[in-house]
Amino acid sequence: MRSGRHGAARPPLGVLIRRDRIDVLLHSLLIVLSVIILVFAGGLGSVVFWAALLIPVVSATLLVRRMDRLSRDELRGGELL
């Protein structure tokens, strides 16, 4: 009796991550590396600090956009059935 999504707007996050593992891993690696660089950069006066601060923001934005696109593709694929 309880089958299907029952009108859910988006598929679960785990499904999206499994569909595009490499992109998620690369973006996660970029975020971790930039946090490590932030720790060892040497303060607010360093250009490296500000560049490393920009990387996680851009990477997280791209990751959210990619997941949004994957969820739209999955919803569109479900409508075609």
Backbone torsions as a table, in degrees:
resi	resn	phi	psi	omega
1	MET	NA	-31.7	-179.4
2	ARG	-102.7	77.6	177.9
3	SER	-121.4	154.8	178.7
4	GLY	84.9	-173.2	-175.5
5	ARG	-91.4	-16.5	-179.4
6	HIS	57.4	46.4	174.3
7	GLY	81.1	15.6	179.1
8	ALA	-63.4	139.0	-176.3
9	ALA	-75.9	-33.7	-176.5
10	ARG	-133.0	147.8	174.0
11	PRO	-71.1	161.0	179.4
12	PRO	-60.9	152.0	-178.0
13	LEU	-61.2	-36.7	179.6
14	GLY	-61.0	-35.9	178.6
15	VAL	-65.6	-41.9	-179.6
16	LEU	-67.1	-40.2	179.4
17	ILE	-65.5	-40.9	179.2
18	ARG	-65.5	-32.1	-179.2
19	ARG	-71.0	-30.3	-175.8
20	ASP	-136.9	60.4	-175.9
21	ARG	-59.0	-42.9	-174.4
22	ILE	-63.1	-45.6	179.1
23	ASP	-61.5	-43.1	-179.9
24	VAL	-64.4	-42.2	178.9
25	LEU	-65.5	-41.7	179.5
26	LEU	-65.8	-42.8	178.4
27	HIS	-67.0	-38.8	177.3
28	SER	-64.3	-40.6	177.6
29	LEU	-63.6	-40.9	176.5
30	LEU	-61.1	-42.0	-179.9
31	ILE	-65.6	-44.3	-179.8
32	VAL	-64.7	-44.3	179.2
33	LEU	-63.9	-38.8	179.6
34	SER	-69.5	-33.1	175.3
35	VAL	-66.5	-39.4	176.6
36	ILE	-63.0	-42.0	177.8
37	ILE	-64.1	-39.4	178.2
38	LEU	-59.1	-38.9	-178.5
39	VAL	-67.1	-40.3	-175.0
40	PHE	-99.1	7.3	-173.4
41	ALA	-71.0	-34.9	178.3
42	GLY	107.7	21.5	172.1
43	GLY	109.1	-179.2	-174.3
44	LEU	-72.5	-18.7	-178.7
45	GLY	-81.6	-7.9	-175.8
46	SER	-87.2	136.3	176.3
47	VAL	-66.2	-35.0	179.2
48	VAL	-61.6	-38.7	178.3
49	PHE	-59.2	-48.5	-177.3
50	TRP	-70.2	-34.5	175.8
51	ALA	-67.2	-40.6	179.1
52	ALA	-70.4	-25.1	176.4
53	LEU	-74.0	-30.5	180.0
54	LEU	-75.0	-33.2	-176.1
55	ILE	-59.6	-48.7	-179.8
56	PRO	-64.8	-32.7	179.4
57	VAL	-65.7	-47.7	179.5
58	VAL	-65.7	-42.2	-178.8
59	SER	-65.4	-42.4	178.2
60	ALA	-64.9	-38.7	177.5
61	THR	-63.1	-45.7	178.6
62	LEU	-64.4	-36.8	179.0
63	LEU	-66.3	-42.6	178.6
64	VAL	-65.5	-41.5	178.1
65	ARG	-63.5	-39.5	179.4
66	ARG	-65.5	-42.7	178.8
67	MET	-65.8	-36.6	176.9
68	ASP	-63.8	-42.4	178.4
69	ARG	-65.6	-40.9	177.6
70	LEU	-63.4	-40.0	-179.8
71	SER	-67.8	-38.4	176.4
72	ARG	-65.0	-39.5	178.0
73	ASP	-64.5	-39.5	179.8
74	GLU	-68.4	-40.3	177.5
75	LEU	-65.2	-41.4	178.5
76	ARG	-63.6	-39.0	177.7
77	GLY	-65.7	-34.4	178.0
78	GLY	-69.9	-31.0	179.3
79	GLU	-72.5	-26.4	-178.7
80	LEU	-74.3	-19.2	-178.4
81	LEU	-75.6	NA	NA
